[in-house]
Structures are given as structure tokens and as C-alpha cells.
Amino acid sequence: MAATAVRFLRSVGAPTATEPYEALPRPDLRAVRDDERLAVEPGEFRRVLGHFATGVTVVTTRDEDGPAGFACQSFASLSLDPPLVVFMVARTSTTWPRIARAGAFCVNILGEEQGLLCRGFAVSGADKFAGVAHRPAPVTGSPLLDGVPAWVDCTVQSVHTGGDHLIVVGRIAALGAAEDGAPLLFHRGRFGRFSP
């Protein structure tokens, strides 16, 4: 069928490739240049944006060195069809290269009583999984933390630049949630709870 199509294209004078197609080089990731920066003081940026309450998650993965994870409040659903989620991670993160290498992650959505668990994953350089019960997520094998009210098991779909952060899009492979359980919230530098 392909040979017939090539013969037809040649008969009408259309160009055809006889050599393998060489893809264009991938664009380099770049940071924000100084002339692109807004004149916003970082402390004021944090103070103002701290008024936006968020949920809290722990994003985990497993690579050849074992489990890894970090606390993340920059997480959201992105698309229903296909099912996608997104999280943002600092370029300086030591966990991100391990997630990228594994190509998969699990978003553990924390409940209102899991503030200490979140704090344990917010520090760098420590054994974040010491004393933390977990099991493999059903598709990727990334650590699914015991007791979380909801979780989303994903493969890495794409990565985009966002200033000093990376925007990671994940394709959902599996997910689950408990029937009840209130979320852990973060607002103005403190954990909080939802009051109905």
C-alpha cells in the first residue's frame, strides 16, 4: 500500500523522501531571562499568593535507588479526556530527576490529620520514608502511602518550563479514593482543615 502511494506521488510530481526523515532538534529548556522578570519582591509574592488555599499532596516514585518523594501543593487536575493531572516542581528538586528517570509517579492526596507526614516529605536530605508505611501503586509501582484519602497513579506525559519550576503533566493510569475523609489544607503558611 505504501509503495503504491509513493508511486502515485511521484507520477504527479510530488516530492518523496527516499532517505529516513531526520527530526528537528529538540528545543533547549531555558530559564527566565533577567529582562523577563517582573519587579515583584519574592516575600510579597509569597504573602499575596499565600491567601490562596490549596490541598496538600506527596508525590512519590520508585527508581533503582528505592522510593523517593516530596511534599507538593502545586497540583491540579488538567484534562478529563485524556485523563491528565499536573504538578509543579522546583528545578532544584533532588526528587524530580528520580521521577523523570522512572517516568512515573503517584500523587498521594493528604487528609486533615497528615500534617506531620507532609512535614516529613518537605525536608531535604533525610530518609523521608523512615517509618512511613506504603505499598506499590497498582500500575506504576510508585509508593502509595497508607492512610491517604485519595491517590492518583500516573506516567509522565510531558514536561514544560515555568520559570524556576517545571510543569509536569501526568497521564492517569489508576486512581482511588476513600468514601470519606477531609482534606489537609495549606493557607498563609499553615495547615488547616475544611469546616462544613
VEXPA-277862 format. One record per residue (C-alpha): x, y, z; residue in one letter. Coordinates in steps of 0.05 Angstrom, whole numbers, plus 5000, padded with zeros to 4 digits. Layout:
% VEXPA-277862
XYZA/...
This chain:
% VEXPA-277862
500050005000M/505650495018A/509450324954A/503150474913T/502351154948A/509651324934V/508851144860R/502651574855F/506152174888L/512052104841R/507352054780S/504152724797V/510953054811G/510253094886A/516853044925P/518052394961T/523352235013A/527951664997T/532251765059E/529751685131P/526652315158Y/531152695205E/527353015262A/528753735282L/533053805344P/529253865410R/528854575437P/533254735497D/529754845563L/531155545586R/530355955649A/527056635653V/531857185630R/533057785674D/529358235624D/523157795630E/522657835706R/517158245738L/519058745791A/515858335846V/519358215912E/519457465929P/516957566000G/511057975975E/509557465922F/509256915975R/505057346022R/499757515970V/499356825938L/499156516007G/491956756010H/490156215960F/488555586000A/490954935969T/490554205983G/497053836000V/500053225966T/506152795969V/508752605900V/512551945902T/516451505854T/520950885856R/527350815817D/533450355821E/535550705886D/528850585921G/522951035939P/523151795933A/518152345945G/516753065961F/511153495990A/507453875936C/501754365940Q/502254565866S/497854005840F/491454025798A/487053625751S/488353825679L/484253425629S/478552915631L/479752635561D/485252415562P/485652385638P/491352845658L/493853175721V/499353685731V/504253865786F/509854375790M/516754225818V/522754675831A/528454585783R/532954495844T/528953895869S/533153275882T/526852835875T/524953085805W/530852745769P/528752085800R/521552185778I/523952355708A/528451735706R/522851285730A/517751605682G/512251505733A/509551775799F/503851725848C/500352335876V/498352185948N/492852685969I/493552816043L/488052816095G/486953326151E/490852906203E/497052826159Q/500653476172G/506653126204L/507152656145L/507353256099C/512853596141R/517052966136G/516752996060F/518053746058A/525253686084V/531153516040S/536853046056G/533052606105A/530351896097D/523252116081K/520551406081F/523151216151A/517250936189G/512351106132V/508050516112A/506750456038H/505349955983R/506349965907P/501150345867A/497549855822P/500450055754V/507050425762T/509350135829G/510550825857S/509650865933P/502350935953L/502451186025L/497950826075D/492151226102G/491651756047V/484351916029P/485851925954A/491451755905W/492951825830V/497851345796D/501051665734C/506151625679T/509852245657V/506452525595Q/510453165583S/514653685618V/514554435606H/518655015632T/515655515681G/520955995706G/524555685764D/519755095763H/518054535716L/510754375697I/509853625697V/503753325662V/501952625682G/497352135647R/492951765697I/493851015697A/489750865760A/486551245818L/482551135880G/479351475940A/476251316007A/468851436017E/470151976069D/475752386097G/477153126100A/482953446062P/489253756092L/489454486071L/495154986067F/493655726076H/498156306093R/503955866114G/499855406159R/495954756154F/488454796163G/482054396157R/475654466120F/469654646164S/462854496133P/
